[in-house]
Amino acid sequence: MNTPIDVTLTGSDSPVEGLVNLITYDGQDAYEFQSTDETLHLIITQDANGQWHRVAGTDPYFSGWVDELAEQVSALKS
C-alpha cells in the first residue's frame, strides 16, 4: 500500500472520513489514519500475536476505532 486509501470510521455523531497510509513507527510497519477535517489522528500496529494496538494519536478516541481500522486495513492487504 504505497498510496493513501480512503477509510471511514464510525463516529459518535457522524462518520469520520480520512486517509490511511502505511508508515514505519518504532521500526515496524504501522498504519496512520488522518481524518479529512484533521480532528482525528490514529496510528496502529500489529503485535507478534496478531493483535492490533493504538500506539499514537489524538485523544480522546474510541477504542473501537482500532478494531474498525484494523479490519479495513486487513481487508485491503488480502
Residue, then its C-alpha position, 0 to 999 in steps of 0.5 A: m500500500n504505497t498510496p493513501i486509501d480512503v477509510t471511514l470510521t464510525g463516529s459518535d455523531s457522524p462518520v469520520e472520513g480520512l486517509v490511511n497510509l502505511i508508515t514505519y513507527d518504532g521500526q515496524d510497519a504501522y498504519e496512520f489514519q488522518s481524518t479529512d477535517e484533521t480532528l482525528h489522528l490514529i496510528i496502529t500496529q500489529d503485535a507478534n500475536g496478531q493483535w492490533h494496538r493504538v500506539a499514537g494519536t489524538d485523544p480522546y478516541f474510541s477504542g473501537w476505532v482500532d478494531e474498525l481500522a484494523e479490519q479495513v486495513s486487513a481487508l485491503k492487504s488480502 
